Amino acid sequence: EAGVAQSPRYKIIEKRQSVAFWCNPISGHATLYWYQQILGQGPKLLIQFQNNGVVDDSQLPKDRFSAERLKGVDSTLKIQPAKLEDSAVYLCASGEQGLGNTIYFGEGSWLTVV
Amino acid sequence: GDSVTQMEGPVTLSEEAFLTINCTYTATGYPSLFWYVQYPGEGLQLLLKATKADDKGSNKGFEATYRKETTSFHLEKGSVQVSDSAVYFCALLKAGNNRKLIWGLGTSLAVNP
């Protein structure tokens, strides 16, 4: 079974530039998550989708971050304009319905803002 | 609110030593419990899970038992290897319609040859 796919794997941009990350979840997984993980810290949930609807985006900095999940499959996370403190790993994860079912993570997109 | 508390790291062990990383939780209802591992430069991988009280999750020589009476899910391995050096995260999956992982802060493990 294919895992959660993310791209690009690495990105270096200057502050005030924009960047977009793409995620393809595991086939059939209705729930998709975007997390931000700053070096040395645990993951922080940015946004959670159920199919193509937003379930939780309470910690998404909406003045600069946006995310969409058109057609309830792939998702894109955008940052515009980027700040130095946005340097982090952006992790996409997906899961099935049901409490006991696992949430699976992609390899992450590593962003450095200089 | 729901929360997960892990022992602070870093933990440094010699190869073949016994490992315990403590994890306790606070939650309403009956959450599922997970250990995720993050190797240097990589994403998060599921290590093991348990979905109900007294369940034991196991994988790659690691084990953890869901103890409802002590609200704990401690990670153990009898003999660690250098390749086990990583950061380990304990997490619970919040019950209800809004399925969300609640994370511990992570415990860094370094195993020396």
Boltz contact constraints between the chains, C-beta under 6 A:
constraints:
  - contact:
      token1: [A, 42]
      token2: [B, 103]
      max_distance: 6.0
  - contact:
      token1: [A, 42]
      token2: [B, 105]
      max_distance: 6.0
  - contact:
      token1: [A, 42]
      token2: [B, 106]
      max_distance: 6.0
  - contact:
      token1: [A, 55]
      token2: [B, 98]
      max_distance: 6.0
  - contact:
      token1: [A, 91]
      token2: [B, 43]
      max_distance: 6.0
  - contact:
      token1: [A, 99]
      token2: [B, 32]
      max_distance: 6.0
  - contact:
      token1: [A, 99]
      token2: [B, 95]
      max_distance: 6.0
  - contact:
      token1: [A, 100]
      token2: [B, 32]
      max_distance: 6.0
  - contact:
      token1: [A, 100]
      token2: [B, 51]
      max_distance: 6.0
  - contact:
      token1: [A, 102]
      token2: [B, 46]
      max_distance: 6.0
  - contact:
      token1: [A, 103]
      token2: [B, 101]
      max_distance: 6.0
  - contact:
      token1: [A, 105]
      token2: [B, 43]
      max_distance: 6.0
  - contact:
      token1: [A, 105]
      token2: [B, 44]
      max_distance: 6.0
  - contact:
      token1: [A, 106]
      token2: [B, 43]
      max_distance: 6.0
  - contact:
      token1: [A, 107]
      token2: [B, 43]
      max_distance: 6.0
  - contact:
      token1: [A, 108]
      token2: [B, 43]
      max_distance: 6.0
